[in-house]
Amino acid sequence: MDIKTLQENLACHGQEHLLKFWPSLTPDQRSLLYNDLISIDFAEVTDILQRCNLTPNDENEKLDELLQPIPAELHGKSSRTDPILLMSYRTEGLRQVAEGRVAVLLLAGGQGTRLGVTYPKGMYNVGLPSQKTLYQLQGERIVRLEHLAEEVAGQRGTVPWYIMASKHTMEPTLEFFASHEYFGLRKENVTVFEQGMLPCFTFDGKMILESPWKIARAPDGNGGLYRALRKRGIISDMERRGIKYVHVYCVDNILVKMADPIFIGYCISKGANCAAKVVEKSYPMEPVGVVCKVAGKYQVVEYSEITSRTAQKCNPDGSLMFNAANICNHFFTLGFLRDVTNCNSLKYHIAKKKIPYTNENGQKIKPEKPNGIKLEKFVFDVFEFTDKFAVWEVLRKDEFSPLKNADGAEKDTPTSAREDLFNLHLRYLLNAGGMIADVKENPVSLIPNASSVCQNGTADGHGHHNGEHISDESLKSCMGKTVVCEISPLITYDGEGLEEFVKGKVFVPPVILNFQQGHNIHQCGANNIRSD
């Protein structure tokens, strides 16, 4: 160990305090600390810290002047798109899936701390009748999508699943997938890779010691994806497989549509190399990032950076001007990803956090308030590098229900996620011609001609109902409570193909449609069914 050179390097960057416990360390502890320190590019990380820009609140007025909404021609909306055009997007997306040109990439580096668990969030059981985890729901949606694409395009394509884990979630994720036989996918088509870690700093720029012989580190944010794609050889693997389009999403959305063919088809039709799926803001000051333009470049602006005055600006039709809420659901061409992974211009952001540290006496302290800084990138920071951007707006109730907090919190809980899934599946069933019995087991007609409702009252061919939606409130008021309705993703991807199983039948809740092993992919079983 070249301690002298290390000491000089640390002193050069104002980090000599990292060796303050050196005299009292055992030989093994010294080896651990030495190897930890020499793995850090001190010039790089201290430069990153110095270049980070903390935008003070009083500068938000200046940012307001630079904000522009996404141009209407690049902001498609599923609820206002002709059903025939929607079908053309869907067919094109399924054709790309069938030809093996589409991959999905999951951002799964976070632990379930806010949920009150110590394992990766994707392993969380949300309390469905099936007891399926987020990982299982997503894996089975990929399986169904591959079959659906084969039915439409006449050939079977593979959708590779790339999962970016962190140091803390890597091994548990690998073990979980192996123990569940990859949820029906082939092992070689599921790739788990690790994102990078960066040192944590005090507010005055000193690196934090987690223990006397270990630096405190944190994942480099979901924007660390791009560095990891290059470093872990993922781009090369995608090229080898012939991938052209990549769907990137976050693990905690229970309603996420894996490699959504409509989204993919829309992006291809627009010639986009980078795109965002969004939902409409619930109210002007909703605490969500907004996809917009800033000084001519595409960007996601955090809610805290927009003044109330700007957040409440409206278009002539009364809709909010800055209304495209980011849901961490993105489309990229492989060519664009290849370019940005070789780009060193991605900015870092500062996050003030409570970081466990070792005090002057060598004791580990867990702070009660933020005491330090984590450096991170955001996955959407690459938007500024494209001039071929597009936005696709979908209905929140159909595609976005994040799982972030334990039950008891105000929103985004296991209960809210579970109920949102039940309500979506119930709409699938009703739109396919099924009926639900009330508490007295009498059939309830919630909408007229449920199987044929869409935005203009005609069927769009695959169970979509983008206009005259059945509201969750009407379901609750009619039934007196949330109707438990779970349909296996192995049976239907987005409501298609259910008619032959449910049309004209009355279902007594709870309704559970299960895939039956050993039968055709569409075979299913159900609880409490009768025909009237």
N, C-alpha and C positions, 0 to 999 in steps of 0.2 A: 504493500500500500504506500503510495506516494503522498504522505500527509502534508508535506511542505507545499507541494504544488496545489493541493486541494485548499489549504489555508490561504494561499495567495489568491486563488480564484474566488473564494468566498469573500475575502476582504475587498477585492476589486468591485464586487457587486453589493457590498453592504450586508452580507449574510453570514459574517463570521460567528454570530451567536449560535449557529447550528452545531458547533463543536463544543459548546460550553460544558456538556456532560461527559466529554470524551475521557477525561482522566478516571472517572468512576465506572466506566463501562467494562464489561467482560470482553475477552477476545472475540467471542461469537457476536456480541452486540456491536462491537466496533466494526466487524466485518459487514454486518447488516447495514449500519449507518453509512459506512464508506461506499458500499455498492449503491445504496440509495442516492447518495449525493452525486456520485460521478455519472449517474444516469440522467441527470438534469442538465439541460442547456441553459445555464444561468443568464447568459447574455440574451437569449431568446425570450425567456419567461419574464425577466425584469423589463425588457423592452415592451412586451405585450401589456404589462401592467401600466407602464407610463403612457402608452398610446390609447388606453381605454378612455372613452369619453362618457363621463357622468353628466347627462343633460339636466341642469337644474330646472325646477318647475317654472322659474320666471322666463325661461327661454321657450316655453310652449307656445307663446303667442307668435314667435317667429316661425315655429314649425307649422302652425295653422296656416300661415300665408303661403306655404309651399305645398299644401295638401291638395290633391285632385282625386276625384273618384275614378274607378276603372272605366274606360270608355265603354259605352253601351254595346258596341259591336263585339267586344271581347268579354262581355259579362252575360253568359247564357244562364237561363233559369229553367229548371225542369218543369216548374208549374206553369210556365208560359210558352212552352215549346209544343208545336203541333205533334200529336201522337205518331204520325207517320214519320216525321223527322226523328223523333225519339227512337223509334224502331230501327231506323237506318243507323243511328249512332250505335245502338245495341248490337246490331248484326255485325257491324264493322269491328267492334270491340271483341265480340265472340270469335270472329274470323282470325283476329290477331292472336287470341288465346289458343285457338285450335292449331295455328301454325307455329306455336312455341315461341312467340316473340315478346311475351309479357311476363314480367317477374313482379313479385311483391316484396317489399322491404319494410320490416317492422322495427320501430324504434322502441326498444324494451330494456333500457338501461336502468330504469328506476325501480327502487324497492317499494313495497307497500306500506311505508312508514305511516302515512296519513290514514291508511285503512286499518292500522293497528296490527299489521303482520310484519314478519321479518323476512319473508320470501318474495321473489319477483311477483309483480302485480299480475302478470299473465297466468300465474298458477292459482289465482284467487277463484274460489267457488262462490258465485253470487247468490246461491240459494234457489236455483231453478229446480223444477221437479226432477230433471235429468241429472242434476248435480254437476253439470258441465262447467269447466273453467273457461276463462277468456281464450286461452290458447286452444282449447278443444273446439270451441265455437268457430274460431277463425280457421283452424286447420280443416274442419269439415266443410266450411264454405269454399275453400279452395278445391277440395275433392268434388263437390257438387258443380262448381264452375267448370272444371275440366270435362265432366260428363255433359253438361249443358252445351258447351262449345262444340263437342263432338256431335251432339244431336242436330245442332243448327248448321255446322260447317262440314260435317261428314268425315272429320278426321280428329284424332285424339292428340292434343298438345299437352305439354307439361308446364305448369306454372311453378317455377322455383321459388322457394320461400327463404329469404335472407333475414336473419334476425340479429340486430345489433344489441348485444348485451353489454353490461359494464363488468368491471372486476368483481363486483359483489354479486351479480346475477348470472354470470357466465356458467359456472359449474352447476348450480341448481337447475338452470334452464336445460342444459345438456342432459342431465340425469332425468329430468321430468319428461322430456320428449322420448328418450330411450325407453323409459318405463311404461309409456303409453303407446309404444310402437308407432310414433310419429303421426298418430291420429289418422291412419289410413293412407298417408303419403309415403313415398319411398324415401328411405334414409338419405340417399345421395342427393335428393332434391330439397333437403332442409339444411341450411348452412347457418351456424351460429358463430358470430365473430365478435371480438371485443373492441369497444371504443377506447379512446385514450384517456389518460388521467393527467391532471396538472396540479402543481403545488398550490396550497392555500396561503393567503397572506393576511397579516394584520393590516389595520387601516393605514399604518405608516410604512407599508411596503416590506415588512419583514416576513420571511417564510415561517410558517408555524410548525412546531414539532408536536406530533401526535403523541409520541413517547420519546424518551431520551435518545432512542436509536432509530426513530422513524419519522419521516416527513409526513405531515397531513396533506393528503391529496383528495381530489374530487374529480368525477367524470367531467369531461370538457364540453358538456351540453349536447343536445341532440344535433347541433351543427357540427359536432366532432365527427359526424357521419362521413363527411367528405374526405377527411384525412384518413379515416379508418378504411374507407373503400379502396384507397390506393395502397395503404400500408399492408392491409390484410389480403390483397390480391383479389378482391371481389369484382372489380371492374374487369379484370382479365378473365375471371370465371364467367361473367355475363357475356363477354365477347365470344368465348368458346362455345357457349350454349346458343348463340344466335339471338340474344335478347335485343330488342329495339326500344321497348317502353317499360318503364319502372313505376309502379305505384308505391308511394311511401306513406306510411301512416303510423299513428301512435297506438300503443297497446291497449289503452284504457277505454276505448270507445266500443261499447258492447254491440252497437248497431252497424259497425263499419262493414262496408261492402268490399270484399277483397277483389282487387283488380276490376273494379266496377266497369263493365263493358260499355255502359252509356257514357261514363266520364272519359274513358279511353277513346271511344269513337268520336266524341265531341272535340277532344283535344287534337286528334288527328285531322278532323275536318277544318280546324282553325290553323293548322300548320304550326301548332305550339310546340316548343321544346321544353317549356316549363309552365306549370299551371297549378292552380289552387282550387280545391273544392271548398265551398263556404256555405254558411247558413245565414239567414237574415237575423240581425240583432233583435233581441226580445224587446229592448227599450233603449233609448238614446245613450244612457250612461252605463249600459251593461259592461262589466269588467272583462272585456275580451279584446284581443288584438283585431285590427281592421286592415284588410287588404286594400291598398290604394296606391296612388303614385305620389312620390315626394320629389319635387324638383325634376319631374320628368322620368324618374326611375321607379320601378315597381318595388313595393316594400310592404311589410306588415308593421303598422304603428301601434304600439301598446296603448291601451285605454288611458293610462296615466299620463301619456304624452299629448293627449288631445284635450283641449279646453271644453268646458260644458257648452259654450257658445257654438263651437264648430260641430260637436257631437250631435247637436239638435238641429243642424241645418237640414232643410228639406228640398226635395226636387219639386218642380211644378205640380206633379201629380200627388204630392203630399207624402211620398216615401222619403225615408232618411237618405241623405246624400252619401254618407259614409256608413254603409249598412252591411258590408260584406265581412261577416265575422269569421276569423280564421279558426279552423278546427284541426289543424295539423294533418291534412290529407292532401297529398300532392302528386302530381304527374311530372315525370321527367323523361326525355329521350336519353338513350345511353350516350349519345354524342355529347349532349349538354353536360351530363354527369362526368364524363371523361374530361371535359374542359375545366370544370370547376374544381375537380380533385387535383388538378395541376396548378390551381390558382392560389397564390399566397396573399391575396388581398382581402380575404374574409375577416371581418372585424370581430373582436371579442367584446363581451359585455361583462360588467361587474355585477355580481349578486352578493348582497350583504347577508351573511348567514351566521348561525350559531355553530361554531366549530370547536369540538373538543380539543384541548391543548394541554401541554405539560408546563406547569408553573416553575418558578425559580427553584423550588425544593424538589423538583422531579415528580410531583404529584399530578395525576391526570384530572383535569377540571372539565366539567360539562357546564358551559355558560348558560345563563337564563335569558340572555338577550344577544342579538348579533354582535359578534366580536371580531369578525374577519371577513375576508373577501374570497369568493370563488370566481374563477374566470371561466366563461362559457361562450360557445357560439350557438346560434339558433339555426335550425334547418332551413328556415325561410330567408336567411340572409343572402342566399344566392339569387333571389328574385331580381336584384338590381343588375345582374349580369346578362339578363335576357332582353331581347327586343322582339321576342315571339312568345308573348305571354297570353294566358287566357284564364278566365274564372268561370267556374260552373257552380251555380247556386242550387242547393237541394233543400228539401223540407227537413227541418230539425227533427220532427217527430218520427221521420222515416230513417234518418241516417246518423243522428248524433245524440248520444247519451253517455257522457264520460263518467267513469268511476274513479273518484279521487279521494273521497272522505268516508270515514266510518259512519254507520247509522247514528243518527242523533244530530248530524250536521244539517245545515239548512238546505243543501242541494248536493247533487253528484254523489249519491250514496248507493250502496248495494240495493236498497229498496227502490230508489228511483230508477236505477238501471234495469232492474228486474221488471218493474212495472212497464217501463217503456218498451221492453222486448215483448212482454205479453200483449200490449196494445197493438204493436206492429203485427204480430202474428195473428191476432184476432182480426185485424183488417184484411190480412191475406185470406183468411178463411171466409170471411163475409163476402169479399170481392169474388171469390171462386164459387159462390152460390150456396155456401153453408149457412146454417142458422144456429143461433144460440138460444137455449131455453133460459127463462128467468128462474127466480127462486122457487116458483111453483111448477117448474118444468114445462111451461108453456112457451112455444116458439115466439121469439121477439124479432120483429122486422125493424131494423135500425135505419135502413135506407132502401129506397125502391130499386128493384133490379140490381142488387149489389154487385153481381158479377159483371155488369156492363158499365159501371160508372167510371168516367175519367173527366178530364177538364171540360169536355163539351157533351158529356152524356153518352159517349160511345166507347166501346172497348178499345184498348190500345194493343190487345193481343197477348199480353203476358201479365195480367193482374195488376197493372199499375193504376193508380187512382189519383192523378195529380191535381184535380180540381176540386170536385165535390167530396172532400174527405170526410170520413166519419170522425168526428172529434172524440178525443179521449174523454172529454167531459160528458158527452152524450152517452158514451158507453157506461160510464160510472153512474150517471143519473138514472139510466134505464135499468141497470143491473144492481145498483145499490153498492157496488164495490168494484175493484179492479177484477176483471175476469182472468183467471189463470189459463193461459193458452200458450203452449210451447210446441213449436213445429221444428223437427230436426232439420238442420241445414243440409243434411244428406238427402232430404226429400225435395226441398225447394230452395232456390237461391234468393229470389226476390218476389215470391208469390206465384211463380209460374207452375203449371202442371198439377195444380191441386184439384181442379174441377172433377176429375174422374173419381176422386176419393171423398169429396165433401159436398158436391152439388146436390141440393135437395135433401140433405140430411140435417137432423137437429142434434146439436151437441149440448150435453149437460155438463157445465163446468165442474171440476177442472178438465180442460181439453188438452190432451197430450198426444201428438202424432209422432210416432217413433219409426225410425228406419229399422226394417227387419233383416237381420243378417241372413244370407243365403238366398235372398230373393233379388229380383230386379231392383235397380237403384230407386225406383219410384214406389216400391212396395212399402206400406206403412201400416201401423196398427194405431188404434185410438181408444181412449177411454170414453165410456158413457155415450155411445152413439145410438141413435135410433132413426128410422125413416118414417116420415109421416105420409 
